[in-house]
């Protein structure tokens, strides 16, 4: 199911964005490399992350198995083989790559706001206000 329904490609696109994030973090962290070294660094990070893709898909498959029956999973696979299902499968990885930065920025902003709000409420409450 992971391959037929596009999970593998979607996760590979997600892992590629994680590699980009790792490189950006390393650059911001002060690591000094030449352009050629950055290319090799990015490739090495990507290879290390990709080496764990099957492990992640195994965890994901176990999650599906815990929540869906074998008949449910077969129905999902059957759907993925319909024209609309093939379109969904084809576009999943592309959409993952396209929405990753927007989703991460949105979720980071929400988390920062929630943490600031929680801190303010706790400090206000402790001051007896």
C-alpha angles and dihedrals in degrees: 000000000000092000100033094050096042100251091127093052093043092051091045089055090048091049090051089056089049089055090051089051091050091053092048090050091049091051092049089046091064102257107156116211135150119251090259091050091050089054090051091044091053091047092049093048090048092049092050092049093044090052087065096048094096091049090052092047089051089055090047092049090052089052091052090047090052093054105031134051121235087255091053091051091048089051089053091050090048090051091050088058094056120092093258091042091052089050091051091047092049094049100042097085092043092050091047090055093044097049100037098091094043092047093047093048091048094048093044090053091050092049093047091049092047092049093048091047092049092048092050093048093048094047091046091050092048091052089055094244 
